[in-house]
Amino acid sequence: MKSARKIPPLAVAAALTVVLAACGSVPPQPTHGGHAAAVVAQSMIGKPYRFGGATPRGFDCSGLVHYAFARAGRDVPRTTEVQYARSHAVHTERLAAGDLLFFVIGNKPSHVGIYVGEGRFVHAPSSGKAVGYASLENPYWQKRLVKIGRF
């Protein structure tokens, strides 16, 4: 019976370094888990607006957020007011897919959308419209943005 050939420790270390370096080439994933919710929200584009709605039959803004996060395995409150209160504030420089964008319509935060990247967010705008994209470059949304929140 032949004895097993010993591999020099330096060769083992070199091979291990190559394997571990390859692991570092995997693109980083968002750490807060909102990316999956952003993907779900985008899959709802075109679904109708429905006051109080939280299903694909129809959504209001906070219902879309609640639904998208639930499908992504995250528990997020149902109403804009509670989503606003319980989300953790994020600085603009750290904005990432899945972050919530809160807007003042009237005199209080009453509209929410899900940021999807490249300056765009998905939201359920209002009666007679459908879930769709909007741009943060739009002056209407820029002047009404009051908080970026994260769960």
N, C-alpha and C positions, 0 to 999 in steps of 0.2 A: 504494500500500500504506500503510495507516495504521500509525503507530507505536504500540507498546504503551503503555497508560496506566500511569503510575507511581503506586504506592500509597504514600502518605506513611508514613515509618518509624513514626510514632506509632500509626497504624492497624494496622500489622503487629504491633507490640508488644502492642496491646490485644487483638487477635484471638488471638495466641499465649497471652496470659495467660488468656483465657477457656477455650481448649482445654486448657491444662495444669491449670487449676483443676478442670475436669470430670474429669480423670484422678484427681484426689485424692478424688473422691466414691465410688470403688470401695472396698467394705469390705475392711479388711486381712485377710490370710490368716495362719494360724499359720505362724511362721517355721521351726519344727523339723520339719515334715512329718508329724507324727503324726496330724493330722486325718483323712487318708485311711485310715490304719490303724484309727482309731476307727469310721469308717463301715463298713469291712469287718467288723470285730468285731460290730457291731450287726446286720449281715446274717446272722450265724451264730446269732442268738438261736433257741433251741429245738433246736439240734443236741445230740446226746447227749454226756455225759461219757464219756471212754474213757481209762484210764490209758495214758500214752505216746502218745496220739493227737494228730495234728497235721494232720488233714484234716477236711472236713465230715462224714465218716462217724463222727467222734468226736474230741473234744479233751480234753486235760488243760489246766490253766491256762497253762502256758508254751507248750504247743503252739498254743493259740489266739493268743497274742501273736506267736509266730514266724510263723504262717500269715498273720495280718492284716497284719503289717508286710511280709512277702514279697509279698503281693498289692498292697501300696501301693508296691512298688519299693524297699523298705529291707531291708538285711541286719541282722537281729537274731538273737543267739544262740538256741539251742533250749531251754536249761534255765533254770529260775528262778534257780538259783545263779549262773550266768554272766550272765544278764540283770541281776541285782542288782549284780554286781561291775563290769560294763562300762557301765552306764547312768550318766549324769551327774546328780548330785543337783540337785533343783529345790526352791526354797522354796515353801511352801504358797501364798503370795500370788501366785505365778507359775504355778500349776496350770492346765494347758490340755488340751484334748481331745487324746488320743493319748499323754499321759504315762502311765507305768506306776506302779501302786500296789503296793508290796510289803508283805506282811503276815507276821508271825511266827505260825506255828501250831506249837505245841510249843516248841522252844527255838532255832529259827533261821528266817530268812526262807525260807518254803517255799510261799508262795502269791502269785500276781500277777494283776492285772486291768488293764484299759485304761480310763482315765478318758474319759468321753464328754460331760461337762458337767453343769451343774445338780446337782452333788453325787452323780452316779451313775457307776458303772463297770460294764463288762461283764466277766464271768469265767466260767470253767468250774469250778463249785464242787466237786463230789465225785461219787463213784460213785452211780448211781441218779438223778442229777439231770441237768439240761440247761444249756447255756450260757444265761445270763440276766443281768439287771440286779441290782445291789445298791446300797445307799445308804451314802455315807460318814457319814450321820447316825446310822446303826445303831451302837449302843454296842459291839457285838461287833467290828465292823471298826475303829471309832475307836481302841480300845485296842490293837489289833494292828498298826496302820499304822506301819511303821518307815522307809519311804523313798518319796519320789516320785522317779522316775527318768525320764530322757529320752534318746532316741537321736537 
